[in-house]
């Protein structure tokens, strides 16, 4: 006999180790905001104190939120707390998003007798410690009921590393299109950065870290200035490489033309002042900032790594360059600043492509169908 259909919603807890609304956190919040599915209800949790946690503050506008102990020694007690809620029927499924939440959620799900899902957004593996964490997380993935990956490239990589193909699901990053109106840009947005409205701005949005390749973008910038002397370079974000990048800007003689804005909670205001988004990464999952720029009408230049080529078609919706090629980065940025007619075609094609392929509704639909499948299997 088939199991009787559920009469109550599937109660899902999203757990993430963050205090900021970065790409994955933004996706969680927007999923909760746009959820019109009566069959699925959300809660959101994070580690550490709730006070001052931007991620929990934003999520609390759309669903219940709470915090869990942050200390490594208290992680088992966090798992016990979640397992008790699963046993009590207050939660039906756990959805993790990083190493710490993978560990706690998997432990809680096993004791609580519930399914556990994780989303792999991408890995930072530039030091011995970060590579160890990556391998620890990959080991945890083998115990998950489902592993969501944000690109086909990531699915192939994890399948080759021993993750069962029948547990892998590609659910690409998506954005809430209503939050990114096409053409909502303005030269006046440059004023707070001390940049004249007529100066074209090349922007990088993201964590300042070696795997993002910002040093190569900085080294490419003098060549950009040779062709577009009024250009300026803006970095929105912070991270371990902030000091090193400032020193490099001074060494290259572009300190006066470069701006370091630090962490920006509302990145859409940054996009308003950009004339080109330039990503020089060594590795990516599928970057939300590329989708956001494409939706807003900001021309995109990006390295062809990870899932980026699944969003950017070279010469059609943006320009792709080989990883590590500083000259190609410079030339693509210059073309995006001076070839107005070609750029106009690309940004309109990019917006249409995002509308067709990367609207948040498709992510919600695919994820909820997976939840239902797990609920049916568990029943």
NUDOFI-463278 format. One record per residue: residue in one letter; z negated, x, y of N, C-alpha, C in turn. Coordinates in steps of 0.02 Angstrom, whole numbers, padded with zeros to 5 digits, always signed. Layout:
N
aZXYZXYZXY;...
This chain:
379
x+00000+00042-00060+00000+00000+00000+00000+00043+00063;x+00034+00021+00114+00033+00055+00178-00033+00041+00213;x-00058+00091+00250-00121+00079+00286-00111+00026+00340;x-00164-00011+00353-00162-00062+00405-00151-00029+00473;x-00113-00060+00517-00102-00030+00583-00167-00027+00623;x-00172+00023+00666-00231+00030+00708-00234-00028+00757;x-00294-00050+00771-00303-00102+00822-00337-00075+00884;x-00359-00011+00882-00391+00020+00940-00350+00080+00961;x-00355+00101+01024-00316+00159+01047-00336+00223+01011;x-00290+00270+01009-00304+00337+00985-00337+00375+01042;x-00399+00397+01032-00436+00430+01086-00429+00506+01078;x-00395+00536+01126-00377+00607+01122-00416+00646+01174;x-00444+00703+01152-00476+00750+01198-00431+00810+01208;x-00411+00824+01272-00378+00886+01290-00430+00936+01311;x-00430+00994+01280-00479+01047+01296-00442+01110+01317;x-00461+01138+01374-00428+01198+01399-00479+01244+01433;x-00470+01308+01425-00514+01359+01454-00486+01380+01522;x-00501+01343+01574-00474+01359+01640-00518+01326+01694;x-00512+01353+01753-00544+01323+01812-00491+01304+01864;x-00429+01320+01851-00376+01309+01899-00321+01265+01871;x-00283+01235+01916-00229+01191+01895-00165+01231+01892;x-00158+01272+01840-00097+01309+01829-00048+01264+01791;x+00007+01294+01765+00058+01253+01733+00033+01207+01678;x-00001+01234+01626-00026+01191+01572-00076+01139+01597;x-00121+01159+01642-00169+01111+01669-00136+01055+01708;x-00083+01073+01744-00046+01023+01782-00013+00973+01735;x+00014+00998+01679+00045+00954+01630-00005+00905+01601;x-00065+00929+01585-00117+00886+01558-00135+00831+01609;x-00145+00851+01671-00164+00802+01722-00109+00750+01734;x-00047+00773+01737+00008+00727+01750+00020+00681+01690;x+00008+00706+01629+00013+00664+01570-00038+00607+01574;x-00099+00624+01594-00151+00572+01601-00133+00524+01657;x-00107+00550+01712-00090+00507+01769-00035+00457+01752;x+00015+00479+01714+00074+00438+01701+00069+00401+01634;x+00014+00408+01599+00008+00375+01534+00004+00299+01543;x+00057+00265+01521+00057+00192+01522+00054+00164+01452;x+00036+00205+01404+00035+00186+01334-00035+00159+01315;x-00038+00096+01299-00103+00065+01283-00130+00091+01217;x-00089+00125+01177-00111+00150+01112-00146+00218+01115;x-00145+00250+01173-00174+00317+01179-00218+00321+01242;x-00279+00346+01233-00324+00357+01289-00345+00430+01290;x-00358+00456+01350-00373+00527+01358-00443+00539+01384;x-00470+00596+01363-00525+00630+01397-00502+00702+01407;x-00532+00736+01455-00515+00806+01469-00579+00845+01476;x-00581+00904+01446-00639+00948+01450-00618+01020+01463;x-00664+01058+01491-00654+01129+01503-00720+01165+01491;x-00717+01230+01487-00777+01270+01476-00807+01291+01542;x-00874+01299+01543-00908+01321+01603-00932+01262+01645;x-00958+01278+01704-00984+01228+01748-00929+01183+01776;x-00943+01118+01780-00894+01071+01808-00887+01081+01883;x-00941+01101+01917-00938+01110+01989-00890+01167+02005;x-00844+01154+02051-00797+01205+02071-00738+01214+02024;x-00733+01172+01973-00677+01176+01927-00620+01130+01952;x-00568+01161+01980-00512+01122+02009-00477+01080+01956;x-00470+01107+01896-00437+01071+01842-00473+01007+01825;x-00539+01011+01815-00578+00951+01798-00579+00902+01856;x-00582+00929+01917-00583+00885+01976-00519+00844+01980;x-00462+00875+01968-00399+00837+01971-00394+00789+01912;x-00412+00811+01852-00407+00767+01794-00453+00707+01799;x-00510+00714+01834-00559+00660+01839-00532+00599+01876;x-00478+00608+01914-00447+00552+01948-00410+00506+01900;x-00397+00529+01839-00355+00492+01793-00388+00475+01726;x-00443+00510+01709-00476+00497+01644-00546+00528+01646;x-00589+00511+01598-00655+00542+01595-00650+00617+01582;x-00695+00655+01611-00696+00728+01602-00767+00752+01590;x-00774+00810+01560-00840+00841+01551-00830+00916+01539;x-00884+00953+01539-00880+01026+01527-00919+01043+01465;x-00902+01101+01436-00934+01127+01376-00961+01197+01391;x-01009+01222+01352-01037+01289+01365-00983+01342+01362;x-00988+01390+01408-00937+01442+01414-00953+01504+01374;x-01017+01519+01365-01038+01580+01331-01014+01581+01259;x-00991+01641+01236-00967+01647+01167-01021+01627+01117;x-01084+01643+01132-01138+01628+01085-01150+01553+01079;x-01127+01514+01129-01138+01442+01128-01076+01403+01105;x-01022+01438+01090-00961+01402+01069-00973+01361+01005;x-01010+01386+00955-01024+01344+00896-01060+01279+00915;x-01106+01282+00964-01141+01221+00984-01092+01173+01019;x-01042+01200+01054-00991+01158+01084-00951+01123+01030;x-00935+01159+00976-00899+01129+00920-00940+01075+00887;x-01005+01087+00879-01049+01036+00848-01050+00973+00891;x-01053+00981+00957-01054+00923+01002-00990+00882+00993;x-00933+00915+00989-00870+00878+00979-00867+00847+00910;x-00890+00883+00859-00889+00855+00791-00931+00792+00787;x-00987+00790+00821-01030+00730+00820-00993+00671+00852;x-00956+00684+00905-00919+00630+00938-00862+00605+00892;x-00832+00651+00856-00780+00631+00808-00811+00588+00752;x-00867+00609+00726-00901+00572+00673-00923+00503+00696;x-00942+00500+00760-00966+00436+00787-00908+00389+00806;x-00847+00413+00800-00789+00372+00816-00774+00368+00891;x-00806+00413+00930-00793+00413+01003-00728+00449+01020;x-00705+00493+00975-00642+00529+00982-00606+00526+00915;x-00539+00528+00919-00499+00525+00857-00459+00589+00845;x-00446+00627+00897-00402+00685+00890-00417+00735+00944;x-00414+00800+00928-00425+00853+00976-00359+00889+00989;x-00347+00902+01053-00286+00937+01074-00306+00998+01115;x-00296+01057+01086-00317+01120+01117-00257+01153+01152;x-00273+01205+01193-00220+01235+01234-00225+01311+01243;x-00271+01345+01209-00278+01417+01216-00326+01442+01163;x-00339+01508+01162-00378+01537+01109-00447+01506+01102;x-00485+01503+01157-00553+01477+01152-00554+01404+01131;x-00509+01364+01161-00508+01293+01142-00481+01283+01072;x-00436+01327+01050-00412+01324+00981-00469+01334+00932;x-00511+01385+00945-00566+01400+00900-00616+01343+00897;x-00638+01319+00955-00688+01266+00957-00660+01201+00928;x-00599+01183+00946-00570+01120+00923-00559+01121+00848;x-00534+01177+00821-00522+01180+00749-00587+01175+00710;x-00639+01209+00734-00704+01206+00701-00732+01135+00705;x-00728+01104+00762-00753+01035+00770-00714+00986+00728;x-00649+00994+00724-00607+00948+00686-00622+00952+00611;x-00635+01012+00588-00650+01019+00516-00717+00986+00499;x-00767+00995+00541-00832+00963+00529-00830+00889+00546;x-00787+00870+00593-00785+00800+00614-00735+00758+00576;x-00696+00790+00531-00649+00752+00490-00593+00721+00530;x-00565+00758+00579-00513+00730+00622-00455+00779+00627;x-00397+00756+00649-00340+00801+00659-00350+00845+00721;x-00317+00902+00719-00321+00949+00775-00250+00974+00791;x-00233+00970+00854-00167+00990+00879-00177+01045+00931;x-00130+01090+00937-00132+01138+00991-00062+01144+01022;x-00061+01161+01085+00002+01178+01119+00001+01253+01135;x+00052+01288+01112+00060+01359+01128+00104+01364+01190;x+00075+01382+01246+00111+01386+01309+00144+01453+01320;x+00124+01503+01281+00149+01571+01289+00091+01619+01284;x+00107+01683+01273+00055+01733+01264+00062+01789+01315;x+00005+01814+01338+00002+01875+01377-00021+01931+01330;x+00021+01980+01319+00005+02033+01270+00025+02100+01298;x-00010+02123+01350+00009+02186+01383-00044+02240+01374;x-00103+02222+01348-00155+02270+01334-00177+02263+01262;x-00214+02312+01238-00239+02307+01169-00282+02245+01159;x-00323+02229+01208-00366+02170+01204-00325+02106+01202;x-00276+02100+01246-00236+02038+01247-00193+02031+01184;x-00171+02087+01157-00133+02084+01093-00178+02062+01036;x-00241+02086+01037-00289+02064+00986-00301+01989+00991;x-00311+01964+01052-00321+01892+01062-00260+01852+01038;x-00200+01878+01051-00140+01843+01027-00140+01837+00952;x-00157+01892+00917-00157+01889+00844-00212+01844+00817;x-00270+01844+00851-00324+01798+00831-00300+01725+00838;x-00266+01711+00892-00243+01642+00903-00190+01623+00851;x-00145+01669+00837-00094+01653+00786-00126+01638+00719;x-00182+01672+00703-00217+01657+00641-00245+01587+00642;x-00271+01565+00700-00298+01498+00706-00243+01445+00700;x-00183+01461+00722-00129+01412+00719-00115+01389+00647;x-00128+01432+00599-00115+01414+00530-00159+01358+00505;x-00215+01346+00539-00259+01292+00519-00246+01227+00555;x-00202+01226+00605-00190+01166+00644-00147+01116+00606;x-00160+01052+00619-00118+01000+00589-00049+00999+00621;x-00045+01012+00686+00020+01018+00720+00014+01072+00773;x+00069+01108+00781+00073+01160+00833+00133+01143+00877;x+00117+01124+00939+00170+01109+00988+00190+01174+01022;x+00255+01184+01027+00282+01242+01064+00326+01215+01120;x+00331+01252+01175+00365+01225+01234+00438+01244+01238;x+00463+01282+01187+00533+01300+01187+00556+01313+01116;x+00621+01307+01107+00651+01321+01041+00642+01395+01024;x+00646+01439+01075+00637+01510+01062+00568+01524+01034;x+00517+01490+01058+00449+01499+01033+00442+01471+00963;x+00476+01416+00949+00472+01388+00881+00499+01438+00830;x+00556+01468+00845+00586+01517+00799+00540+01577+00790;x+00509+01599+00843+00464+01657+00839+00404+01642+00795;x+00372+01584+00804+00312+01569+00764+00330+01554+00692;x+00386+01522+00680+00408+01511+00611+00419+01577+00575;x+00448+01625+00611+00460+01691+00581+00394+01728+00568;x+00341+01708+00602+00276+01740+00594+00230+01703+00545;x+00258+01656+00509+00220+01625+00454+00189+01558+00469;x+00200+01530+00529+00174+01463+00542+00220+01413+00507;x+00190+01367+00470+00230+01320+00430+00277+01280+00474;x+00343+01282+00458+00392+01247+00500+00379+01172+00505;x+00350+01141+00452+00339+01069+00454+00282+01050+00501;x+00243+01100+00524+00189+01086+00572+00209+01101+00644;x+00266+01133+00653+00288+01151+00720+00327+01094+00752;x+00314+01081+00814+00350+01029+00852+00370+01058+00920;x+00433+01053+00938+00455+01074+01004+00448+01015+01053;x+00404+01023+01101+00396+00975+01155+00400+01016+01219;x+00457+01018+01250+00467+01062+01307+00426+01040+01367;x+00407+01089+01407+00372+01073+01470+00414+01025+01511;x+00381+00979+01545+00414+00930+01587+00374+00923+01651;x+00403+00890+01701+00368+00880+01764+00372+00807+01784;x+00326+00787+01827+00326+00719+01855+00374+00718+01914;x+00432+00690+01903+00486+00695+01953+00467+00662+02019;x+00423+00611+02017+00404+00578+02080+00366+00625+02126;x+00338+00678+02099+00300+00725+02139+00344+00780+02169;x+00407+00781+02151+00452+00835+02174+00517+00805+02201;x+00515+00774+02260+00575+00745+02289+00626+00798+02308;x+00688+00787+02290+00741+00835+02302+00751+00846+02378;x+00755+00909+02397+00769+00925+02467+00710+00923+02513;x+00649+00914+02486+00590+00910+02529+00566+00980+02548;x+00605+01012+02590+00590+01080+02612+00593+01081+02688;x+00560+01129+02718+00560+01133+02791+00544+01203+02815;x+00584+01227+02863+00573+01294+02889+00505+01301+02921;x+00476+01246+02945+00410+01250+02977+00355+01271+02928;x+00369+01263+02863+00319+01283+02813+00309+01358+02811;x+00354+01397+02840+00348+01469+02841+00299+01494+02894;x+00286+01452+02944+00245+01473+03001+00176+01499+02981;x+00139+01466+02935+00072+01492+02917+00074+01561+02885;x+00133+01582+02862+00139+01648+02831+00160+01701+02882;x+00168+01680+02946+00190+01726+02997+00263+01745+02991;x+00303+01698+02966+00375+01710+02955+00414+01663+03000;x+00461+01689+03039+00502+01645+03082+00543+01596+03041;x+00556+01537+03068+00592+01486+03029+00662+01506+03008;x+00694+01552+03045+00762+01572+03028+00765+01626+02975;x+00708+01655+02957+00707+01708+02906+00708+01678+02836;x+00757+01697+02794+00758+01672+02725+00700+01701+02685;x+00669+01660+02644+00610+01681+02606+00626+01680+02531;x+00615+01737+02500+00619+01744+02427+00548+01739+02400;x+00536+01694+02354+00467+01683+02331+00458+01693+02257;x+00400+01718+02239+00378+01721+02169+00314+01679+02164;x+00312+01635+02116+00255+01591+02106+00227+01604+02036;x+00163+01625+02032+00133+01637+01967+00080+01691+01969;x+00050+01701+01912-00004+01750+01905+00023+01820+01919;x-00014+01860+01957+00006+01929+01972-00019+01973+01915;x+00026+01983+01867+00008+02019+01806+00070+02054+01780;x+00060+02108+01743+00116+02153+01725+00171+02117+01687;x+00153+02068+01645+00205+02035+01605+00252+01993+01648;x+00232+01978+01710+00274+01939+01756+00325+01982+01792;x+00319+02048+01788+00370+02093+01815+00377+02093+01890;x+00324+02076+01927+00330+02073+02000+00347+02141+02031;x+00326+02195+01998+00341+02262+02024+00417+02273+02028;x+00453+02247+01980+00526+02254+01981+00556+02214+02038;x+00530+02155+02052+00554+02116+02108+00542+02153+02173;x+00483+02184+02180+00468+02223+02240+00516+02282+02247;x+00530+02316+02191+00575+02374+02194+00647+02352+02209;x+00664+02289+02192+00730+02264+02207+00737+02242+02280;x+00680+02232+02313+00682+02202+02380+00716+02246+02433;x+00707+02313+02434+00743+02353+02483+00819+02343+02479;x+00846+02334+02420+00918+02321+02414+00935+02253+02443;x+00891+02205+02434+00903+02138+02464+00904+02144+02540;x+00858+02185+02568+00854+02193+02641+00917+02226+02669;x+00949+02268+02630+01011+02300+02654+01064+02248+02670;x+01067+02194+02630+01117+02142+02641+01091+02086+02685;x+01026+02072+02681+00996+02017+02720+00934+02045+02755;x+00943+02080+02811+00886+02115+02843+00829+02069+02865;x+00843+02006+02876+00790+01960+02899+00751+01929+02842;x+00768+01946+02780+00735+01916+02722+00661+01936+02719;x+00621+01892+02690+00550+01905+02678+00534+01888+02606;x+00481+01920+02580+00461+01911+02510+00390+01884+02508;x+00380+01830+02470+00315+01797+02466+00292+01793+02393;x+00229+01812+02381+00199+01804+02315+00143+01752+02320;x+00149+01698+02283+00098+01646+02282+00062+01649+02214;x-00001+01670+02215-00039+01678+02153-00084+01738+02159;x-00130+01744+02112-00171+01804+02110-00176+01828+02038;x-00210+01883+02028-00215+01910+01960-00232+01984+01962;x-00235+02016+01905-00258+02085+01901-00213+02136+01935;x-00150+02119+01948-00103+02167+01978-00098+02160+02054;x-00140+02117+02085-00133+02105+02157-00138+02170+02197;x-00189+02210+02184-00198+02272+02221-00142+02321+02210;x-00120+02328+02148-00067+02374+02132-00001+02355+02167;x+00012+02290+02170+00074+02267+02202+00072+02278+02278;x+00013+02269+02308+00008+02283+02380+00021+02357+02393;x-00007+02400+02350+00005+02472+02358+00079+02488+02350;x+00112+02457+02302+00183+02469+02292+00224+02447+02352;x+00206+02390+02382+00241+02366+02441+00236+02417+02497;x+00176+02448+02505+00168+02500+02556+00210+02561+02540;x+00209+02581+02476+00247+02641+02456+00322+02631+02465;x+00346+02570+02457+00418+02556+02463+00438+02544+02536;x+00389+02541+02581+00404+02529+02651+00422+02457+02667;x+00400+02410+02625+00415+02339+02637+00351+02299+02649;x+00297+02333+02667+00233+02299+02677+00239+02246+02731;x+00277+02260+02784+00283+02212+02839+00324+02151+02819;x+00368+02158+02770+00411+02103+02749+00382+02063+02691;x+00329+02087+02660+00300+02054+02602+00236+02017+02621;x+00225+01959+02590+00165+01919+02600+00133+01904+02533;x+00066+01912+02529+00029+01895+02469-00017+01837+02488;x-00001+01778+02463-00035+01717+02484-00098+01702+02444;x-00106+01735+02386-00163+01720+02343-00153+01654+02306;x-00206+01631+02275-00203+01568+02236-00191+01509+02282;x-00143+01468+02266-00127+01409+02305-00132+01347+02261;x-00182+01303+02273-00191+01244+02230-00134+01194+02235;x-00100+01189+02293-00044+01143+02301+00019+01184+02310;x+00051+01200+02254+00108+01245+02257+00169+01212+02287;x+00169+01145+02292+00227+01112+02322+00235+01131+02396;x+00181+01144+02430+00185+01165+02500+00217+01234+02505;x+00204+01277+02454+00236+01342+02453+00312+01334+02443;x+00331+01291+02396+00402+01281+02383+00439+01257+02446;x+00406+01220+02489+00439+01195+02549+00465+01252+02593;x+00433+01310+02590+00454+01366+02631+00499+01416+02597;x+00517+01404+02534+00558+01453+02497+00632+01437+02503;x+00672+01491+02508+00744+01485+02505+00772+01506+02437;x+00733+01544+02399+00750+01563+02330+00685+01573+02292;x+00683+01547+02231+00629+01566+02185+00655+01621+02140;x+00620+01677+02136+00641+01733+02095+00586+01751+02045;x+00602+01744+01982+00555+01763+01928+00583+01822+01890;x+00543+01874+01884+00565+01937+01853+00526+01952+01789;x+00507+01900+01752+00460+01906+01696+00489+01945+01637;x+00444+01976+01599+00461+02005+01535+00456+01953+01479;x+00413+01904+01489+00403+01852+01438+00384+01787+01471;x+00406+01732+01442+00389+01665+01466+00389+01617+01407;x+00352+01561+01416+00359+01505+01369+00419+01464+01393;x+00405+01418+01438+00456+01384+01477+00424+01368+01544;x+00438+01409+01596+00398+01406+01657+00405+01342+01697;x+00348+01310+01710+00348+01249+01750+00376+01261+01820;x+00362+01321+01848+00385+01333+01916+00460+01331+01922;x+00496+01349+01869+00569+01345+01870+00590+01272+01873;x+00558+01229+01832+00575+01158+01833+00559+01128+01901;x+00503+01147+01930+00483+01120+01995+00532+01140+02050;x+00552+01204+02049+00601+01227+02099+00667+01191+02091;x+00690+01183+02028+00753+01148+02016+00750+01076+02040;x+00693+01044+02029+00686+00974+02051+00687+00969+02127;x+00657+01017+02162+00652+01014+02235+00715+01036+02271;x+00760+01071+02234+00820+01096+02266+00814+01168+02289;x+00766+01206+02262+00759+01277+02278+00801+01317+02228;x+00848+01358+02251+00888+01398+02205+00844+01443+02162;x+00864+01452+02098+00824+01490+02051+00861+01552+02028;x+00826+01609+02029+00848+01671+01997+00793+01690+01948;x+00810+01702+01885+00758+01716+01835+00785+01761+01780;x+00740+01798+01749+00759+01838+01691+00768+01792+01631;x+00816+01810+01589+00834+01769+01532+00787+01785+01473;x+00725+01763+01479+00675+01776+01427+00643+01711+01405;x+00617+01711+01342+00582+01653+01316+00624+01589+01320;x+00592+01536+01345+00626+01472+01350+00663+01461+01416;x+00662+01511+01461+00694+01501+01526+00768+01483+01519;x+00808+01514+01475+00878+01494+01469+00888+01423+01443;x+00835+01392+01417+00840+01322+01396+00837+01275+01456;x+00815+01301+01514+00812+01261+01575+00865+01282+01625;x+00880+01347+01627+00927+01374+01677+00991+01395+01642;x+01046+01363+01659+01112+01383+01634+01144+01427+01687;x+01159+01488+01668+01184+01537+01717+01247+01513+01751;x+01245+01514+01817+01302+01495+01857+01311+01420+01865;x+01270+01381+01830+01275+01308+01834+01214+01278+01868;x+01154+01294+01843+01093+01268+01873+01050+01323+01904;x+01072+01385+01900+01035+01441+01928+01070+01505+01907;x+01038+01562+01919+01065+01626+01899+01015+01662+01854;x+01039+01687+01798+00998+01724+01750+01018+01798+01752;x+00969+01841+01743+00981+01913+01740+00945+01942+01680;x+00967+02000+01658+00935+02034+01602+00865+02059+01622;x+00819+02056+01576+00752+02081+01588+00754+02154+01608;x+00718+02172+01661+00712+02241+01680+00768+02267+01725;x+00818+02227+01740+00875+02250+01779+00863+02236+01854;x+00834+02284+01889+00816+02274+01959+00877+02263+02003;x+00931+02299+01989+00992+02291+02029+01020+02220+02021;x+01019+02194+01959+01044+02127+01947+01000+02075+01981;x+00934+02086+01982+00889+02040+02018+00908+02038+02092;x+00917+02097+02121+00934+02100+02193+01000+02065+02207;x+01050+02079+02166+01117+02050+02178+01116+01974+02170;x+01078+01949+02121+01074+01876+02111+01037+01843+02169;x+00985+01875+02195+00949+01847+02252+00994+01847+02313;x+01030+01902+02325+01076+01905+02382+01128+01849+02378;x+01157+01840+02318+01206+01787+02309+01176+01719+02324;x+01113+01709+02305+01080+01644+02315+01063+01632+02388;x+01062+01686+02428+01048+01679+02499+01111+01671+02542;x+01167+01698+02519+01226+01700+02562+01283+01655+02539;x+01286+01638+02475+01342+01597+02449+01323+01523+02453;x+01326+01496+02512+01298+01429+02525+01332+01375+02484;x+01398+01375+02479+01433+01322+02443+01416+01323+02369;x+01417+01383+02339+01401+01389+02268+01328+01369+02255;x+01283+01390+02300+01212+01373+02293+01203+01297+02297;x+01238+01264+02343+01232+01192+02349+01252+01157+02285;x+01305+01180+02253+01326+01151+02189+01272+01161+02135;x+01245+01222+02134+01196+01237+02081+01132+01196+02089;x+01107+01190+02150+01044+01154+02158+01052+01080+02142;x+01109+01051+02157+01120+00981+02140+01128+00972+02065;x+01162+01018+02033+01167+01015+01960+01099+01026+01927;x+01058+01069+01957+00991+01081+01930+00948+01019+01933;x+00949+00985+01990+00910+00923+01997+00932+00871+01945;x+00997+00863+01937+01022+00814+01888+01001+00832+01817;x+01001+00898+01802+00982+00920+01735+00908+00907+01722;x+00866+00922+01772+00794+00909+01764+00781+00834+01755;x+00815+00793+01794+00806+00720+01786+00825+00697+01716;x+00877+00727+01690+00902+00705+01624+00859+00731+01566;x+00833+00793+01573+00802+00826+01515+00728+00839+01521;x+00700+00840+01582+00632+00866+01589+00586+00818+01627;x+00598+00754+01625+00552+00705+01654+00490+00698+01610;x+00432+00689+01640+00369+00686+01604+00368+00631+01551;x+00405+00578+01562+00405+00523+01514+00427+00546+01444;x+00474+00593+01441+00497+00617+01375+00443+00657+01341;x+00404+00697+01378+00348+00734+01348+00295+00686+01322;x+00278+00635+01361+00227+00587+01340+00250+00551+01277;x+00312+00529+01276+00338+00492+01219+00336+00534+01155;x+00359+00597+01159+00360+00640+01100+00289+00657+01076;x+00244+00671+01124+00176+00688+01105+00139+00629+01075;x+00147+00570+01103+00113+00512+01076+00139+00492+01008;x+00203+00502+00996+00229+00487+00930+00199+00534+00878;x+00187+00596+00897+00154+00643+00852+00082+00622+00840;x+00046+00599+00892-00022+00574+00883-00022+00516+00833;x+00024+00470+00841+00027+00411+00796+00040+00433+00725;x+00085+00480+00717+00100+00505+00650+00038+00536+00617;x+00000+00574+00656-00061+00603+00628-00113+00550+00613;x-00118+00499+00656-00165+00445+00643-00147+00407+00579;x-00082+00395+00570-00060+00360+00509-00074+00403+00447;x-00061+00467+00453-00073+00512+00396-00147+00515+00379;x-00189+00518+00431-00261+00521+00420-00286+00456+00388;x-00257+00399+00410-00278+00335+00381-00258+00330+00308;
